[in-house]
Amino acid sequence: MEPVHIPIEDVLDLHTFRPRDIPALLHDYFSECIKAGIFSVRVIHGKGKGIQKRQVHQVLNKHPLVQRYKDAPPQAGGWGATLVELKQLTDKIV
């Protein structure tokens, strides 16, 4: 299977990814965001029953590159998305 190349932007929509791939995806994506100078990312996990949102928040709670996160405001997806602020690392290689 060939790797999937996704553009590095300030929005990551998780709808097309398998739940088991999300933790590694978030790590890789956040690393690439920091390299690209993007420190604020909207992660779209969907509304549903909240299972994917809980999984994303569990990853964010432990992630070393995450400074803080919060639910997106209604105009940015409400409880179907999370706004993530990444640490601005100056001397660490991500």
C-alpha positions in Angstrom: 0.0 0.0 0.0 1.3 3.4 -0.9 1.4 6.2 1.6 -1.4 8.8 1.5 -0.2 12.3 1.0 -2.4 15.0 2.4 -1.8 18.7 2.2 -0.7 20.3 5.4 -3.2 23.0 6.3 -4.9 24.5 9.4 -7.8 22.0 9.0 -7.7 18.3 9.3 -10.9 16.3 8.5 -10.8 12.9 10.0 -13.8 11.5 8.3 -11.8 9.6 5.6 -9.4 7.9 8.1 -9.8 4.7 10.0 -10.2 5.3 13.8 -7.1 3.1 14.5 -5.0 5.3 12.3 -5.9 8.6 14.0 -3.3 8.6 16.9 -0.4 8.2 14.5 -2.0 10.5 11.9 -2.4 13.3 14.5 1.2 13.0 15.6 2.6 13.1 12.1 0.2 15.9 11.0 1.0 18.1 14.0 4.8 17.6 13.4 4.3 18.7 9.8 2.2 21.7 10.8 4.9 22.9 13.1 7.5 22.5 10.4 5.2 24.6 8.1 4.7 27.3 10.7 1.1 26.3 11.4 0.3 26.5 15.1 -3.5 26.4 15.2 -5.3 23.5 13.7 -9.0 22.7 13.5 -9.5 18.9 13.8 -12.9 17.8 12.4 -14.0 14.6 14.1 -17.7 14.8 13.5 -20.6 14.9 15.9 -22.1 11.4 15.9 -22.1 9.7 19.3 -18.9 11.4 20.4 -16.7 8.3 20.2 -14.2 9.8 17.8 -14.1 13.1 19.6 -13.2 11.2 22.9 -10.5 9.3 21.1 -9.1 12.6 19.6 -9.2 14.3 23.0 -7.4 11.3 24.6 -4.6 11.7 22.1 -4.5 15.5 22.6 -4.3 15.1 26.4 -1.0 13.2 26.1 0.5 14.8 23.0 3.8 16.6 23.6 3.2 19.1 20.7 -0.2 20.2 22.0 -0.3 23.4 24.1 -4.1 23.4 24.6 -7.3 22.6 22.8 -11.0 23.4 23.0 -14.3 22.7 21.3 -14.7 24.8 18.1 -17.3 27.6 18.2 -20.5 27.0 16.3 -19.4 28.7 13.1 -16.3 26.4 13.0 -18.0 23.1 13.5 -19.2 23.3 17.1 -18.9 20.1 19.0 -18.0 18.3 15.8 -14.6 19.9 15.7 -11.8 20.7 18.1 -9.4 23.7 17.9 -5.9 22.7 18.7 -3.0 25.1 19.6 0.4 23.7 19.0 3.6 24.5 20.8 5.9 26.9 19.0 9.2 25.0 19.3 12.3 26.9 18.5 15.1 24.6 19.2 13.6 21.1 19.0 13.4 19.0 15.9 9.9 17.6 15.5 
